[in-house]
């Protein structure tokens, strides 16, 4: 099964929910008017797109309908697809791993699938011919290190780890050294799942970032936040909180196959002006792909 088919299958709950709401709107209207647009806006909000983003999409749609004299429901649907795609395309969702080595620092709250995502990202980069080292800098949970080691082995990557309770920044320091020695292309650093209200954990994140900046000052750096799509609107507030501590460069969305709330992706990207860089739609090691707005919108509507 190709990735688009997997994406389509993974988004099927969201797509069915989304399409049902859209079809209900279109089946009740004979002409393209303000009532139709209001119903569409409500359908977007109910699909977890969020109030702010739904309002914006419909406002743009209204302008286009007038300007392009759209009178057909199918044309409205196509314009809607394009407006959603525009949100993603206005953000830079390419991965910037231009230097050797480059660094990906992975952050997020507990339980979103960080460790699994790192394993899948490492595998994806290895498939692209890159040599990857993984740093197990979540030293608060022994299970996190063990789990990461299993995923790193599956992906065929080196892992740098220490015993539980060790300073996470020291793990990253050692991992940078080994990355240089092995002439690896990418270093991926796991970090402790932190709630945004735990100040000492946030301070730890800043410390890790300082070590990376000091040891690899000229390296390309991606700070990716992993989000669980099943949390819906709650994910938007998580991003806002983390952005205050670290400069997040992009998002990794997990568990899209387990939710009908996939519409939240649109709201998260738009409200935070934050690109989606990876998208996960399944349990297997190859169920993570670099985000493609065309495929996402096609699979959604």
N, C-alpha and C positions, 0 to 999 in steps of 0.2 A: 504494500500500500504506500503510495507516494505521500509526501507531507501534506499536500493540499487535501487529499482524501482523509487523512488522519485529522486534520484541522476541522474539516467539515463534520466528521464524526464526533470529534471532541467538543465542538460547539453546538452539537445537535439540540441539547436541552435549551440553550440560550436562543438558538435559531428558531426552534418551535415556539417558544414563548414570545419571542420578538415578532415572528411572522404572524402568529395568531392575533396579536394585538394590531399589527399593521393591516392585516386582511380584514379584520373587523371594521377598522376605520374606512378602508377603501370600499368595502361592500355596501356600506351605508350611505355612500355619497355618489351623486350623479355628476357633480361638477366640482371644479377646483375653486374653492372659495375660502373665506376666513374661517368658517365653521370646520372645514376639513383640516385646516392648519392647526386650529385649537385642539382638535381630536388627536392629530398626529403628535402634537407637543405632549399631551397627556400620555399617549402611548409610549413615548420615549422616556418620560419620567418614570412610568410604571415598569420600564425595562431596565431600571437602575442606571440610566445615563446621567441622572442628576438634574436638578432644576436649572442651575446656571447654564450648563452645557446644552440642555434641551431647548431652552429659550433662545440661545445663540444660534443653534442649528436652524430652528424654525424661522428666526428673523432673516437669516441668510437665504433660506428657501423662499420666503415671501418676496424678497427683492428679486430673486431669479425668476420666479413665476411671472412677475410683472414685466420684467425686462425682456425675458425670452418668450413671453405670451404662451406659457405652458397651460394646456387645457386638458391633457390626457393623464389619467391616473398613473399609467405605466411610466410616463415621462417625469411625473412627480417623484415616483419611486427611484428612478435613475438619478435624479437631481439630489435626492436624499442620500443615496449611496455616495455620490461625489462629495457632498458636504461633510460626511463622516470621514471619508478618505482624506479630505483637505486638512482636517484636524491633525491626523497622523503625519501627513506629508509636510506640514508647516514646522515639524520638529525634526531634528537630526537623529534618526534612529540607526545610523550606521555605527558599527563598533570601531572605536579608535584604538587599535593595537599596532601602531605604526613603528614603534621602536623595538629593539631586541635587547633586553627583555621589555615586555609591557606588563602592567599590573592590573588585575581586577580585584577590587576589594568588595566583598559581599556583605551587605547588612540587612537587618530586618528584625521584626519581633519574633518571639518563640513560636514554633509550630507552623510556620508558613511554608516550610519545605526548602530551607536554605541549603542544608547539607546535600539533599537529593539533587537540587538544582546545580550545585557546584559539580557534582559527579557528571551530570548530563552535559553541562557546559564544557567541562574538560574533555569529555568524549567527542563533543561536536567540534571543538578546536583541534583535537587530535586527528579527526577525519579530514580536516583542512590541511593536514600535514604539519601542524605545529607541535613542538615539544613543550609539554606543560608540567609545571611543578605546583603542588597544592600545599598550602600552609594551614595546619589545623590549629588556628589561633582561638578556637572556642575551648578554652582550657577549664571552663567552669563545669562542664559536664563530660565525664569520662565517656559516656555513651556517644557523645557528638564526635569525639576523635575516632572511636571504633567504627562508627557508621561511615565517617568520611574515608577512613582507610579502605573499607570494603568497596566504596564507590570509586576511589582512586585506582584500586587494583583492577576493577572492572574496566575502567577507562584506559588502563595501561599508563598511568602517570606516577611520577615520584611523589611521595608525601613526606612532609617534614612535620614531626610531632614531638611533644615533650609530655612529661607526666601532668596529671590533673593539678590545677591550682597554680601552675607556673604563670609568670607574667606574659600575657598574650603578645605584647610588643617584642619580647625576646624571641618568641617563636618566629615571628615575621622577620626579625633581624637575621636569624639563622637561615630562614628559607630564602632570603635575598642572596645570601652568601652562596648557598647551594645552587640557586638558579643561575648565578654568574658562572660558577665552576662547571656546571653541566651545559653551559651555553644554551639554556632553554629559551623558548620564545615568549612564554606567558607564565606569570606567577598568579595563581588565584588564591586569595586569602579568605578563609572563613573567619567569622567573628561571632562572639556570643550573641544569642538572640536576646535583644534588650527591649525592655519597655521604655518608651520615650521619657517616662517620669523617673527612671533610675539614673540619677546624675553620675554616680561613680562609673556606671557602664558606658555612659556617653563620653565621659572623660577618657576612658580607656580607648575608645574609638579614635579620639583626637590624638592620643599618644601613638597609636598604630600608624595613623596617617602621617604623623611627624617623622617616624622612623623611615617610612617609605620615601617621603620627600627628601630626607637627608641622604639616604643610601642610594636612591635612584632619582636624582633631581631632574634628569632630562627624559625620564621614561614616560610613555603614554600611560595615562591612568584612567581607568573606568571605575566609578563607585556605583555599584548596582544594588538597588534595593529590591529584595524579593517580596512579592505580595501574593497573598492567597486570594484568588478571585472569588471564592465562595463567601468572603466576608463583606462583599458588596460595598456599600457607601463608607463603611468603617475604614476601608483601605485608603480612602482619600485623606482622612485625618491623620493616619499613620505617616503618609508621605510628608504632609505639612510639618509634622513634629520633627522628623528626621532631617528635613532640609535645613532646619535651624542649627543643626550641629555639624553636618558634613555636606559638602557640595555633591549631591547625588547627580550622576550623569545620565542615569537611565533606570528603567524598571525591568524586572523579570517577573512574568506572571505565571503562577502555577495553578493547578487544579481547575483549569477552565473546563475540563471534561466533566467535572462533578457539580456544575452549577448551571442554573438558568439565569444567573446574574452577570453573564459575560459582557453585557452592555456597559458595565461599570468601567471597563477598559477605556471607553471613549471619554467618560467624565474625568477619570484620573489623569489621562494624558492632557486633556484640555485645561482643567482647572489648575494643574500644577505646572503647566507648560513643560511636561516631562515625557521624553520619548520612551516607548516600549522597545527594548532591545532584544529580549528573548521571550519566547512564549512556550509554556509547557502544557502538553495535552495528553497525559497518560503516565503510566507507571514504568515503562521500559526506558532503558538507558538512551535510546535514540528518539525519545518522545519530547525532545526540546529542539526548537529551531529558531534561527534569527528571524525576528519579526518582519513580516511583509504586509504592508497596509492593503495592497490589492487583494491578496489571498484572504486576509481577515474579513474585509468588507464583503467579498464575494461569498465567503462561508457564512456570514451573518445574515445577509439579506438576499 
